[in-house]
Amino acid sequence: MIHLLLFIGTTELMLIAGIALLLFGGKKLPEMMRGLGQGIQEFKKGAKEVTEPLEEAKKEIDEIVKE
């Protein structure tokens, strides 16, 4: 699904932004985008909390295997 987002051009982005503006209005749209940004930030933080212990465990396993 992410690979599909890479192929969205300027025209498509403008069309999506225009539709969002019509649906939600100019006052509500900045609040929604702020919420979306905070959601993405929380997702990244959560993903980092999950992957860091896994990377540390992998390093420990690699050290044990080398011995």
Secondary structure by P-SEA (a helix, b strand, c coil): caaaaaaccaaaaaaaaaaaaaaccccaaaaaaaaaaaaaaaaaaaaaaaaaaaaaaaaaaaaaaac
